[in-house]
Amino acid sequence: MISMGVSPFFRTLRGLGRWRGSPNRFQPFNHTLPDRYPWLFSFARETLSDGPERSLLSFGCSTGDEVFTLRRYFPAAAIKGIDIDPRNIAECRRQARRFGRTDFEFTAGDSTKMEAAQSYDAIFCLAVLCNGNLTTSGAERCDPVLRFATFERVVKDFVRCLKPGGLLCLVTTNFRFCDTDAAAEFDVALNIDPSLLAPDVLFDRSNRLMKNVRYTEVAFRKH
């Protein structure tokens, strides 16, 4: 008998374990780069400053490039990475051991529900709450692939985890933070030039495509 092998899609599902059917899974890709958003990391450092009392979360940290980059901007802060794929977290830990770094924490998970209230000065969720296939497919609706209600639930828990004065950084999402009820608890801290935005499309609270709409608000400061 000739084995046809296992497709990359099903290998991905198998590796996800208990999170394979999570409604909180947005991004199907784990692409990442070092210092991918230098303008955002610089802004966060200037806004918050650094120190051992600072605590940062990279949500959807993939294989760790974002966490290791944040260390360069925040040498003294506590930094944690969470990712839905346990294999990504294993790679994060492997790289940390390779470089002899013991000053990070990595956890597999699909939400921040296990994090303490008001425990972070900044949460970075960058190119995570989106699905690139929605852009390339020309979808008029995002459901059942993604739903606004899920996006709102995820960011609402981010709000719970942020300290007063903390920064919520959301870059490349398929929904606008300003459309959530949680936005009332924040001031917009950073607008960016549209040229810095990825080409991902946006959907409204009813999961319908918002044609020709760009959303340049990417960082928000909690009251």
MIMI-165974 format. One record per atom (N, C-alpha, C, CB): residue in one letter; x, y, z. Coordinates in steps of 0.02 Angstrom, whole numbers, padded with zeros to 5 digits, always signed. Glycine has a CB too. Layout:
AXYZ...
//
This chain:
M+00043-00060+00000M+00000+00000+00000M+00044+00062+00000M-00048+00000+00061I+00029+00109-00042I+00067+00171-00046I+00034+00223-00002I+00070+00196-00120S+00075+00253+00043S+00049+00305+00087S+00050+00371+00050S+00091+00310+00152M-00006+00406+00052M-00011+00471+00020M+00012+00527+00066M-00083+00484-00001G+00029+00509+00130G+00053+00560+00177G-00004+00599+00207G+00100+00607+00142V+00015+00647+00250V-00034+00689+00283V-00025+00760+00258V-00026+00685+00360S-00079+00792+00240S-00074+00860+00213S-00049+00908+00265S-00142+00883+00186P-00016+00964+00244P+00005+01015+00292P-00052+01041+00335P+00037+01073+00256F-00112+01047+00306F-00169+01072+00344F-00184+01026+00403F-00231+01077+00299F-00187+00960+00389F-00204+00914+00443F-00147+00905+00492F-00224+00846+00415R-00085+00913+00470R-00029+00913+00517R-00034+00971+00564R+00038+00915+00479T-00056+01028+00538T-00065+01087+00581T-00119+01074+00633T-00083+01148+00539L-00176+01046+00612L-00229+01033+00659L-00207+00984+00713L-00290+01005+00623R-00170+00932+00693R-00148+00882+00741R-00102+00913+00793R-00113+00824+00705G-00058+00958+00771G-00012+00990+00818G-00045+01038+00866G+00041+01026+00779L-00103+01063+00848L-00137+01111+00891L-00169+01079+00953L-00190+01147+00852G-00177+01013+00952G-00203+00979+01011G-00271+01006+01031G-00155+00986+01069R-00279+01022+01095R-00346+01040+01120R-00370+01108+01094R-00345+01041+01195W-00327+01147+01060W-00349+01211+01032W-00367+01207+00959W-00296+01263+01042R-00367+01146+00930R-00378+01142+00858R-00447+01168+00838R-00370+01070+00835G-00497+01161+00881G-00564+01184+00864G-00582+01249+00899G-00614+01133+00881S-00533+01285+00925S-00546+01345+00964S-00578+01399+00920S-00482+01372+00996P-00632+01431+00943P-00660+01487+00905P-00615+01548+00908P-00729+01505+00933N-00565+01548+00952N-00519+01604+00958N-00461+01600+00908N-00491+01607+01028R-00460+01548+00866R-00407+01543+00816R-00426+01586+00756R-00396+01470+00795F-00388+01638+00743F-00400+01683+00687F-00351+01670+00631F-00396+01757+00710Q-00287+01684+00644Q-00236+01683+00592Q-00213+01612+00577Q-00176+01726+00615P-00219+01590+00514P-00198+01521+00497P-00123+01516+00484P-00235+01497+00437F-00088+01573+00482F-00016+01572+00466F+00024+01594+00527F-00001+01619+00405N+00086+01571+00532N+00128+01591+00588N+00189+01631+00566N+00151+01529+00627H+00183+01663+00509H+00238+01704+00483H+00256+01759+00532H+00220+01735+00415T+00320+01769+00543T+00344+01822+00588T+00413+01844+00566T+00345+01797+00662L+00433+01903+00589L+00499+01931+00572L+00525+01969+00633L+00494+01977+00510P+00591+01973+00640P+00619+02015+00693P+00604+02089+00681P+00695+02004+00699D+00589+02125+00734D+00579+02198+00731D+00532+02217+00674D+00646+02235+00724R+00477+02184+00670R+00429+02193+00614R+00394+02260+00616R+00378+02138+00615Y+00386+02288+00676Y+00351+02352+00684Y+00393+02400+00726Y+00281+02341+00716P+00450+02423+00701P+00495+02465+00742P+00462+02530+00764P+00557+02481+00703W+00419+02559+00722W+00384+02620+00740W+00338+02610+00799W+00346+02647+00680L+00308+02551+00805L+00262+02536+00861L+00302+02522+00924L+00217+02477+00844F+00354+02481+00919F+00394+02465+00978F+00428+02527+01007F+00446+02411+00961S+00452+02571+00962S+00483+02633+00985S+00431+02677+01021S+00514+02672+00926F+00371+02681+00992F+00318+02720+01024F+00301+02693+01093F+00256+02720+00979A+00296+02627+01099A+00279+02597+01164A+00333+02612+01215A+00269+02522+01157R+00396+02606+01195R+00451+02620+01241R+00450+02694+01263R+00519+02604+01208E+00439+02739+01217E+00437+02810+01234E+00377+02826+01278E+00435+02853+01170T+00322+02792+01268T+00261+02806+01306T+00264+02777+01376T+00200+02778+01269L+00289+02717+01382L+00287+02681+01446L+00352+02686+01486L+00271+02609+01435S+00409+02697+01451S+00476+02691+01480S+00489+02618+01498S+00485+02737+01542D+00549+02604+01523D+00568+02536+01540D+00580+02530+01615D+00632+02515+01501G+00583+02469+01640G+00598+02458+01710G+00574+02391+01732G+00567+02512+01753P+00600+02365+01788P+00579+02299+01812P+00506+02296+01833P+00622+02278+01870E+00475+02354+01842E+00404+02354+01860E+00359+02349+01799E+00388+02418+01898R+00387+02352+01739R+00348+02347+01678R+00336+02274+01660R+00383+02383+01621S+00275+02260+01635S+00257+02192+01615S+00222+02195+01547S+00211+02158+01668L+00249+02156+01499L+00224+02158+01430L+00201+02089+01409L+00279+02184+01383L+00150+02088+01366L+00124+02025+01338L+00124+02029+01262L+00053+02010+01365S+00153+01978+01231S+00148+01968+01159S+00097+01912+01148S+00217+01951+01127F+00038+01930+01125F-00015+01881+01115F-00015+01859+01042F-00085+01909+01134G-00007+01793+01031G+00003+01767+00964G+00075+01776+00944G-00043+01803+00913C+00120+01755+00989C+00192+01770+00982C+00226+01727+00929C+00226+01760+01047S+00191+01679+00899S+00220+01635+00848S+00283+01602+00875S+00235+01674+00783T+00338+01605+00838T+00399+01570+00859T+00447+01615+00897T+00434+01543+00798G+00423+01674+00917G+00461+01714+00966G+00496+01776+00943G+00509+01672+00995D+00497+01790+00878D+00534+01849+00854D+00510+01913+00888D+00527+01855+00779E+00445+01918+00898E+00417+01979+00928E+00440+01986+01001E+00341+01979+00925V+00440+01931+01037V+00461+01933+01108V+00535+01952+01113V+00449+01865+01141F+00577+01921+01072F+00648+01936+01074F+00662+02008+01052F+00688+01886+01030T+00623+02034+01005T+00630+02103+00985T+00610+02151+01041T+00587+02117+00922L+00555+02136+01075L+00534+02179+01130L+00587+02184+01184L+00469+02152+01161R+00626+02132+01194R+00679+02135+01244R+00730+02189+01227R+00715+02068+01249R+00742+02201+01163R+00789+02254+01144R+00762+02323+01161R+00805+02249+01069Y+00697+02331+01157Y+00666+02396+01174Y+00653+02403+01249Y+00600+02404+01135F+00643+02347+01282F+00628+02347+01354F+00676+02298+01389F+00553+02328+01368P+00738+02318+01401P+00787+02272+01430P+00770+02247+01499P+00854+02306+01432A+00732+02286+01538A+00720+02268+01608A+00650+02241+01621A+00731+02328+01651A+00604+02246+01574A+00534+02228+01586A+00525+02152+01588A+00490+02257+01532A+00471+02131+01622A+00449+02061+01618A+00410+02053+01552A+00404+02041+01680I+00427+02001+01513I+00396+01991+01448I+00371+01919+01442I+00446+02008+01391K+00308+01912+01421K+00278+01846+01413K+00250+01839+01343K+00223+01835+01465G+00256+01779+01316G+00226+01764+01251G+00174+01709+01257G+00280+01744+01201I+00117+01718+01225I+00064+01668+01222I+00050+01653+01148I+00000+01692+01259D+00043+01589+01132D+00025+01571+01063D-00020+01510+01066D+00088+01557+01020I-00065+01505+01018I-00114+01451+01016I-00082+01384+00997I-00170+01468+00967D-00025+01387+00962D+00007+01326+00937D+00063+01304+00984D+00035+01337+00866P+00055+01247+01018P+00108+01224+01064P+00175+01215+01031P+00087+01159+01096R+00175+01200+00966R+00239+01192+00931R+00275+01259+00925R+00228+01163+00861N+00238+01313+00916N+00270+01379+00916N+00301+01394+00984N+00219+01433+00898I+00265+01378+01037I+00291+01390+01104I+00354+01348+01117I+00238+01375+01158A+00354+01286+01093A+00414+01244+01099A+00474+01275+01064A+00400+01174+01072E+00462+01306+01005E+00515+01339+00968E+00539+01401+01005E+00492+01357+00898C+00492+01439+01035C+00511+01497+01075C+00559+01477+01131C+00449+01532+01104R+00541+01424+01166R+00582+01401+01222R+00650+01375+01197R+00546+01346+01261R+00650+01341+01141R+00712+01316+01113R+00759+01374+01096R+00699+01274+01050Q+00732+01426+01065Q+00774+01484+01048Q+00798+01519+01110Q+00735+01532+01004A+00756+01525+01161A+00778+01557+01223A+00836+01519+01254A+00719+01562+01272R+00832+01452+01254R+00887+01411+01280R+00950+01420+01238R+00867+01337+01283R+00940+01423+01173R+00997+01431+01127R+01036+01494+01142R+00973+01432+01055F+01001+01547+01158F+01034+01611+01172F+01048+01621+01246F+00993+01668+01145G+01033+01570+01286G+01046+01574+01358G+01002+01624+01393G+01117+01592+01369R+00941+01634+01369R+00896+01683+01399R+00846+01648+01445R+00859+01723+01344T+00843+01671+01505T+00796+01643+01554T+00746+01696+01577T+00833+01615+01614D+00746+01754+01543D+00705+01810+01565D+00641+01818+01525D+00745+01874+01561F+00615+01762+01498F+00551+01762+01463F+00506+01708+01492F+00561+01751+01387E+00441+01716+01482E+00394+01664+01498E+00352+01650+01436E+00348+01684+01558F+00342+01586+01420F+00303+01567+01361F+00249+01518+01382F+00348+01538+01306T+00188+01528+01355T+00132+01485+01373T+00090+01472+01311T+00089+01517+01429A+00067+01410+01303A+00020+01393+01249A-00051+01409+01273A+00027+01319+01228G-00089+01443+01231G-00158+01459+01249G-00192+01497+01194G-00160+01499+01314D-00258+01499+01196D-00297+01533+01144D-00330+01597+01169D-00349+01487+01117S-00315+01618+01231S-00344+01678+01259S-00302+01701+01318S-00418+01666+01282T-00323+01756+01348T-00289+01782+01408T-00329+01766+01471T-00278+01857+01402K-00375+01720+01467K-00419+01708+01524K-00382+01684+01587K-00471+01657+01506M-00322+01656+01579M-00284+01633+01637M-00238+01686+01664M-00243+01572+01618E-00236+01745+01633E-00193+01799+01656E-00229+01840+01709E-00172+01844+01597A-00191+01866+01756A-00220+01905+01811A-00246+01972+01786A-00167+01915+01867A-00296+01997+01820A-00324+02063+01803A-00272+02117+01816A-00389+02077+01844Q-00271+02167+01771Q-00227+02225+01778Q-00154+02204+01790Q-00251+02270+01835S-00131+02157+01750S-00063+02130+01760S-00013+02154+01708S-00065+02056+01760Y-00036+02188+01654Y+00010+02208+01601Y+00008+02283+01588Y-00007+02170+01537D+00067+02310+01573D+00073+02380+01552D+00061+02387+01477D+00141+02408+01570A+00071+02334+01440A+00058+02336+01368A+00043+02266+01343A+00119+02366+01329I-00005+02261+01297I-00020+02199+01263I-00013+02212+01188I-00093+02173+01280F+00029+02172+01156F+00041+02177+01084F+00006+02117+01050F+00118+02178+01068C-00040+02132+01006C-00076+02081+00968C-00072+02102+00895C-00151+02073+00992L-00021+02077+00859L-00001+02104+00795L-00007+02052+00740L+00070+02131+00799A-00050+02066+00692A-00063+02019+00637A-00086+01952+00663A-00001+02010+00593V-00129+01952+00714V-00154+01892+00745V-00230+01885+00736V-00137+01891+00820L-00267+01939+00749L-00340+01936+00746L-00364+01951+00674L-00372+01986+00796C-00341+01910+00629C-00357+01919+00558C-00347+01852+00523C-00312+01974+00525N-00371+01848+00462N-00361+01789+00421N-00347+01812+00350N-00424+01742+00423G-00285+01803+00328G-00265+01828+00263G-00305+01800+00205G-00193+01812+00252N-00335+01742+00214N-00375+01713+00160N-00436+01755+00144N-00396+01642+00179L-00460+01794+00192L-00518+01837+00179L-00501+01892+00129L-00543+01867+00245T-00439+01914+00130T-00417+01966+00083T-00409+01938+00013T-00352+01998+00107T-00375+01881+00008T-00361+01853-00058T-00421+01822-00092T-00306+01802-00052S-00471+01803-00051S-00530+01771-00080S-00584+01820-00103S-00560+01723-00030G-00578+01884-00084G-00629+01932-00102G-00695+01922-00066G-00641+01930-00175A-00692+01897-00005A-00752+01881+00033A-00794+01943+00048A-00733+01847+00099E-00860+01936+00041E-00906+01990+00058E-00927+01986+00132E-00968+01986+00013R-00919+01928+00161R-00932+01917+00233R-00874+01877+00262R-01002+01880+00245C-00862+01887+00327C-00807+01850+00358C-00830+01788+00396C-00771+01896+00406D-00895+01783+00410D-00920+01723+00443D-00934+01670+00390D-00984+01738+00486P-00923+01607+00405P-00907+01577+00471P-00833+01574+00487P-00936+01509+00475V-00789+01601+00443V-00717+01597+00457V-00700+01635+00520V-00676+01625+00397L-00724+01697+00525L-00714+01740+00583L-00780+01774+00600L-00658+01792+00572R-00786+01794+00663R-00846+01831+00684R-00825+01890+00728R-00895+01785+00722F-00860+01945+00718F-00846+02004+00759F-00855+01990+00833F-00890+02062+00739A-00906+01950+00851A-00919+01936+00921A-00859+01902+00954A-00980+01891+00928T-00824+01860+00917T-00764+01827+00944T-00708+01878+00954T-00741+01770+00898F-00698+01921+00904F-00649+01974+00910F-00662+02017+00971F-00649+02018+00847E-00725+02036+00981E-00742+02079+01037E-00730+02044+01104E-00815+02101+01033R-00745+01980+01107R-00733+01943+01169R-00659+01939+01185R-00763+01872+01163V-00618+01927+01134V-00546+01922+01145V-00517+01988+01171V-00511+01900+01081V-00535+02043+01137V-00506+02107+01158V-00535+02131+01224V-00518+02160+01104K-00596+02112+01240K-00624+02130+01305K-00583+02099+01362K-00697+02106+01310D-00558+02039+01351D-00516+02009+01403D-00447+02042+01405D-00510+01934+01392F-00422+02066+01348F-00361+02106+01349F-00370+02166+01395F-00343+02129+01277V-00428+02198+01390V-00442+02256+01431V-00439+02239+01506V-00512+02285+01414R-00466+02182+01523R-00464+02159+01593R-00392+02151+01617R-00502+02093+01601C-00349+02128+01573C-00280+02114+01592C-00235+02175+01594C-00250+02063+01545L-00257+02230+01565L-00216+02291+01562L-00223+02333+01625L-00234+02332+01501K-00167+02361+01647K-00169+02409+01702K-00198+02475+01677K-00098+02419+01732P-00225+02516+01721P-00244+02584+01701P-00182+02620+01673P-00274+02623+01761G-00192+02653+01617G-00135+02685+01583G-00098+02639+01537G-00088+02713+01634G-00117+02576+01534G-00083+02528+01492G-00100+02536+01418G-00100+02458+01513L-00056+02509+01375L-00064+02514+01303L-00091+02449+01274L+00002+02532+01269L-00141+02454+01232L-00165+02398+01192L-00145+02413+01120L-00243+02388+01199C-00104+02369+01092C-00078+02379+01024C-00107+02326+00978C+00000+02377+01023L-00147+02347+00930L-00180+02303+00883L-00163+02324+00812L-00258+02303+00894V-00125+02284+00777V-00105+02299+00709V-00125+02241+00664V-00028+02313+00704T-00155+02257+00606T-00178+02208+00558T-00230+02162+00589T-00118+02166+00531T-00290+02187+00593T-00348+02148+00615T-00402+02154+00562T-00374+02174+00685N-00449+02107+00562N-00504+02110+00514N-00564+02148+00541N-00525+02040+00495F-00557+02176+00601F-00610+02216+00631F-00579+02279+00663F-00649+02175+00684R-00620+02329+00675R-00596+02391+00705R-00609+02391+00780R-00630+02452+00672F-00558+02409+00819F-00566+02413+00891F-00619+02465+00909F-00499+02430+00924C-00625+02519+00870C-00673+02572+00885C-00745+02547+00882C-00664+02629+00837D-00757+02490+00851D-00825+02463+00846D-00844+02420+00907D-00832+02421+00784T-00797+02408+00951T-00810+02367+01010T-00835+02411+01068T-00747+02328+01032D-00872+02381+01113D-00894+02418+01173D-00834+02436+01216D-00944+02376+01213A-00782+02395+01215A-00723+02407+01256A-00686+02471+01238A-00676+02348+01251A-00695+02495+01177A-00659+02555+01154A-00675+02616+01197A-00675+02569+01082A-00733+02617+01229A-00751+02674+01271A-00705+02682+01331A-00823+02666+01295E-00667+02630+01348E-00622+02633+01405E-00552+02657+01385E-00617+02565+01438F-00543+02679+01322F-00477+02696+01297F-00477+02763+01260F-00452+02641+01250D-00418+02793+01258D-00404+02848+01212D-00359+02821+01157D-00371+02909+01250V-00367+02847+01097V-00323+02828+01042V-00254+02858+01056V-00351+02851+00973A-00204+02816+01057A-00136+02839+01072A-00093+02846+01010A-00103+02791+01121L-00109+02809+00957L-00067+02812+00898L-00107+02798+00835L-00009+02763+00903N-00104+02845+00788N-00128+02835+00719N-00067+02829+00674N-00174+02894+00696I-00069+02787+00624I-00012+02779+00580I-00030+02799+00509I+00014+02707+00581D+00021+02811+00469D+00011+02825+00399D-00017+02763+00365D+00077+02848+00365P-00067+02770+00322P-00096+02711+00288P-00045+02669+00250P-00150+02734+00240S+00011+02700+00230S+00061+02661+00193S+00093+02607+00236S+00115+02708+00167L+00087+02612+00302L+00115+02562+00347L+00067+02503+00358L+00131+02594+00413L+00006+02509+00333L-00044+02457+00344L-00036+02400+00294L-00114+02487+00339A-00049+02340+00318A-00055+02283+00273A-00120+02289+00233A-00053+02215+00312P-00128+02253+00177P-00187+02262+00135P-00249+02225+00158P-00170+02239+00066D-00248+02200+00221D-00305+02160+00244D-00370+02200+00245D-00291+02134+00314V-00425+02166+00231V-00490+02198+00228V-00523+02200+00297V-00536+02161+00178L-00573+02244+00303L-00609+02254+00366L-00682+02233+00360L-00604+02328+00388F-00709+02209+00416F-00779+02189+00420F-00812+02224+00478F-00785+02112+00426D-00878+02235+00473D-00913+02272+00525D-00940+02226+00580D-00970+02312+00494R-00979+02254+00625R-01005+02215+00681R-01051+02159+00658R-01043+02261+00729S-01079+02166+00598S-01123+02114+00570S-01085+02067+00524S-01180+02146+00533N-01018+02070+00525N-00975+02026+00486N-00978+02039+00411N-00993+01955+00499R-00999+02099+00392R-01002+02117+00321R-00941+02158+00301R-01067+02157+00307L-00919+02149+00240L-00861+02185+00214L-00873+02260+00215L-00844+02161+00144M-00823+02297+00240M-00824+02370+00238M-00780+02391+00179M-00799+02403+00306K-00810+02402+00122K-00772+02414+00061K-00734+02480+00063K-00819+02413+00001N-00671+02477+00042N-00629+02536+00034N-00619+02575+00100N-00658+02582-00018V-00620+02539+00156V-00610+02570+00221V-00541+02551+00247V-00665+02548+00272R-00503+02602+00270R-00439+02591+00302R-00445+02614+00375R-00381+02628+00265Y-00412+02580+00420Y-00417+02595+00492Y-00346+02605+00518Y-00454+02539+00531T-00329+02667+00536T-00260+02684+00552T-00246+02689+00627T-00243+02749+00519E-00297+02676+00669E-00286+02677+00741E-00257+02610+00762E-00352+02693+00780V-00198+02611+00794V-00164+02548+00809V-00142+02541+00882V-00103+02541+00765A-00144+02594+00921A-00125+02590+00991A-00174+02632+01032A-00052+02614+01003F-00193+02604+01089F-00246+02633+01131F-00223+02632+01203F-00313+02595+01122R-00238+02686+01240R-00216+02691+01310R-00277+02688+01355R-00175+02756+01322K-00274+02642+01402K-00330+02630+01448K-00337+02687+01497K-00321+02563+01485H-00399+02708+01510H-00412+02761+01558H-00391+02741+01628H-00486+02781+01558
//
